[in-house]
């Protein structure tokens, strides 16, 4: 799939220069390079063979003459391969499809008519010891989460505690696309940091798990705003996921 997106990008961004049509007046034949990263344009046959065939009839002579005039500056087609650095390539691929894109039409979203803010905290749950998982006793993230009908956003003081790139507050601001369903679950996609990074270690990019109406979750219930105590499970990787706790709610 990444290679398909790459070909789409290269179709728009790769630099190609053509001096003219093929000597026989036909269009160059397009093919994909052996490594699949750029297009190659070649004429169907050798120019000498084309010229000899062109002498067989008056019409062919006229076509060959016109083709020669068109390509008099340079009869060779020049191909320039564009090399992208890994970082730039990832950035271009992200422009094609956002990592937080999500179709909410399959859910019945909340119609809550109040704007509410709550405290939240997240803890990691690991599944490498017991099947139901073991919730670790420290917070991977914490802060405020705001609900405006079905729209959900994290407060400006929300933060990850995983080090590395997670210290950038823009991940909670710009890399979150989640909504509240009528049944009190959070659905959508968001940036998530599953591993901590210490100072001096190589930074780790976030994962983008899909939040679902998890069967183990205790959903958010705003019928009694002073007694909200939600526990929302998030599947991230086979060996570990997250639990988000939502509580201490009040009118925004």
C-alpha positions, -999 to 999 in steps of 0.1 A, spaced: 0 0 0 29 24 8 44 17 -26 10 26 -43 10 59 -24 46 65 -34 38 60 -71 9 85 -68 33 111 -52 60 105 -78 35 109 -106 29 145 -93 64 154 -80 90 136 -101 110 157 -126 109 144 -162 122 161 -193 112 152 -228 129 166 -259 101 155 -282 81 125 -294 97 92 -306 114 94 -341 85 74 -356 59 100 -343 46 76 -316 44 84 -279 70 70 -255 60 38 -236 57 43 -199 69 15 -175 79 12 -138 115 9 -128 128 -24 -114 127 -11 -78 92 4 -83 102 40 -72 100 59 -105 87 58 -141 108 51 -172 98 63 -207 112 46 -237 106 46 -275 94 13 -290 123 7 -313 157 19 -326 158 52 -344 178 37 -374 152 9 -379 124 35 -377 141 57 -403 145 27 -427 109 17 -423 99 53 -429 113 52 -464 89 25 -476 61 50 -483 55 87 -489 33 90 -458 59 74 -437 86 98 -451 64 128 -442 58 115 -406 96 108 -402 104 143 -414 80 159 -390 92 138 -362 128 147 -370 120 184 -369 102 180 -335 132 163 -320 160 181 -337 172 197 -305 178 163 -288 165 129 -299 172 113 -265 146 112 -238 161 122 -205 149 107 -172 158 122 -138 152 100 -107 141 120 -77 155 107 -44 136 115 -12 151 112 23 132 89 47 119 118 67 106 137 36 91 106 22 71 100 54 59 136 53 48 132 17 30 100 24 12 117 54 -1 143 29 -19 116 10 -37 100 39 -39 115 74 -31 91 102 -61 103 122 -87 100 94 -118 81 106 -153 75 94 -178 84 121 -209 76 101 -211 41 114 -216 54 150 -245 70 167 -229 101 182 -239 119 214 -263 147 213 -255 160 247 -266 197 249 -241 207 276 -204 216 273 -185 196 300 -149 193 311 -135 164 330 -101 152 343 -85 123 326 -55 100 331 -41 71 311 -23 41 322 -6 13 302 -20 -22 304 3 -51 295 -7 -85 284 26 -104 285 19 -121 319 -19 -126 322 -45 -128 295 -67 -100 309 -37 -77 313 -20 -60 341 -26 -22 346 6 -4 355 5 19 385 17 51 368 2 76 344 13 77 308 -8 109 302 -30 132 321 -49 165 319 -84 177 309 -108 164 283 -136 186 270 -170 174 255 -191 197 233 -220 175 222 -202 147 204 -170 167 198 -140 159 220 -108 178 226 -80 177 252 -73 207 273 -43 229 267 -25 216 298 -29 179 289 4 162 285 21 129 278 47 116 303 66 93 280 95 116 271 110 121 237 85 134 210 56 131 235 67 163 252 54 182 221 19 195 231 8 196 195 1 158 196 -28 164 220 -39 195 200 -35 185 164 -32 147 163 -65 138 179 -98 129 160 -122 113 184 -159 117 192 -183 107 220 -210 81 211 -245 82 225 -236 51 246 -207 70 262 -177 55 244 -148 74 227 -143 64 190 -119 76 164 -81 78 161 -54 97 180 -16 98 185 -5 75 212 29 69 228 32 33 241 69 34 250 88 58 272 120 75 259 148 86 282 170 116 275 197 107 249 177 78 235 164 77 199 130 94 196 100 72 189 71 82 166 36 79 180 13 51 171 -23 59 159 -46 33 174 -83 32 167 -106 38 197 -136 16 197 -166 8 218 -146 -17 238 -165 -45 255 -145 -41 287 -151 -4 290 -172 14 316 -186 42 294 -190 79 302 -225 87 317 -233 123 320 -268 117 336 -252 126 369 -223 149 361 -210 148 397 -206 111 397 -188 103 364 -163 75 368 -155 60 333 -129 34 325 -122 32 287 -100 4 273 -78 12 242 -63 -16 221 -28 -5 208 -5 -34 203 -7 -72 210 15 -69 241 1 -36 255 -27 -11 254 -41 16 275 -69 24 300 -83 60 301 -100 71 333 -125 100 330 -138 116 362 -143 149 382 -166 164 356 -182 199 356 -199 223 333 -175 240 310 
